[in-house]
Amino acid sequence: MPKWVEMGEALPNVEKVNAGPDYMLRIKFKGKPWVSVRLDGMIARHRALAALRDRAVFGKAQVIDWGAAVGWPGDIGIGAETLLHMAEEQKPFTSRDFDHWQRDAGLSNTEAADALGVSLATVKNYRAGADIPAAVAIACRAMAAEPTTLAAHFRPRKAGRPKAA
């Protein structure tokens, strides 16, 4: 669930939009700073957006429905909620974000490594500032948005060393 929903904020409202190269939109949402969102993936995956592959059509992006969406000729539109969610998903996921995710989830380094299917050393590297792959960022965001996803993959660890066999 997007953070703005959890915080009880009003639905996002687009004030201004500018189309750029590479199917990029710069969007000003009411009460928020400008954000960028690339739509090439969405355009490629949704037949209803096929007309937007034409850069001339894509360049005609405008605010529609009193800010509830961005639209194009041919009755094509993408809702403000979807655009804001995509912009959030496309932001870099930093070591600080990783640290917040781990702390908010209440996971030890070992538990975080287990949940993500990576080594303990990898988790320590993420926390120290190593680049975090997109797949890990997607997984962390998904587990934060839907706690059941984390619970499905969580295996609690007991403190201390394992007992000798």
N, C-alpha and C positions, 0 to 999 in steps of 0.2 A: 504494500500500500504506500503511495507517495507520502512523503513527510508532511506536506501541507494538509492532507486529509487527517492525519493523526493529530495535528495541532489544532484542528477545528477551524481552520481558516476558510474564507470564502473561496469559491471556485476561482481558478486563475482566469485573468482577463487580459487579452492582448490589447495593448495600446498602439503599438507601431510594429511594422515588419518590413524588412529589407531582404530581397533575394540576392544571393551572391553566387560565386562560382562553385562548382562541384556540388550542386544541389544543397547549398548551405543557406539557411535562413538565420538572420539576426533578428531577435524578437525582444521587444520591450514589454514585459508584463507589468500590470499596474502594481505599484509598490515594490517592485523588484528591479535589480540592475539588468542591463541588456544581457541576453544569453545567445549562444550560437547552437544550432542543431543541424546536423547533416541528415538529409532525408533520402540519400541514394539507396540505402538498404530497404527502407520502407517502400520506395517507389518500385524497386526491383521485385519486391515480394507481393505486392498487391495490384491485381489487374485493374482495379478501379482507379488507380493513380497512373496508369500507363501514359496518359497524355502529358504528364509532367516530365517525361523523358525528353521532350522537346524543350530545349533550354529557353526558347522564346516564350513558351507558355509558362514554364517555371518562373521566369522573371517577372510575371504579372501577379505575383503574390500580393494579397491585400487582406486587411482586417475585415472580417464579415461577422454577421450576427451579433452586432454590438460588442465585439471583443471575445465572443465565445469560441471563435475559430479563425483560422487563416484559410482563405479560399482563392480559387483560380477560375478562369473561364471554363465553361462546360459543367458548371455545378459541382465542382470538386472542392472538398474542404477537409481539413484536419482539425480536430478539436483542440482547444487550448490546453486541456488536461493532458492529452496525448503528447503534445509538443513539449510541455514543461517536463513531463516524465522522461521523454527521450533526451532532452537537454541535460537533465540530472544524470541519466545513465551514461551519457557520453563524456561527462566530466572525468578528468584523470582521478584515479583512486590512489591516494598517496599513503605513505607509511602512517601518517597521522590518522587518515580515514581507517586504515587497517587496525590501528591501536584502539580507536573508538569502537569499531565493530566488535573486536575481541573483548574489550571491557564491558560494553553494553550486553553482550551475550554471556558474560560471566565465564569465559573459557580460559583455561591455562594455556600456555604455549603448546603443550603436548595435545590437549584436547582440540585446539584450533587446527593443529597439523593433521590430526586424525579426521576431523570434519571436512577438511579440504583435500585430503589425500596427498599431502605433501610431507616432507621431512621436517623434523623439529628445527634443523639448521635453516631450512627455507623460511619458516615462520620468523625465526630470529633475524634473518636477513631482511625480510619485509619490514619488521619493526625498526630496523636500523637504517632504512632508507632505500633498500634495493627496489628496482622497478617491479611493480606488481602486474602480472599478466592480466589481460582482459578477462580470461576465463575465471580467474580467482576473484577479480572485482565483481563480476556478474554473480558468482556464487555467494560472496559476502553480502552483496546487496539483496539477493533473493532470500537469504537466511534472515537478514535483518527485517525485511518487509513481511515475511511470513514465518513466524516462529516454529510452525509445524515442520517446515522444511529442515530447519536445524535439528529439531527433535528427532526427525526421521534418520538423521545421519550421526547423531551424537552418541558417543560411547564414553561414559564417565571413567575417569582414571582415579585410582587410589594414590594417595600421596606416598612417596618413598619408593624404594627400589623393589622390584618384583622378588618374591621369595624364590630361593634356589629350589630346583626340582630334585 
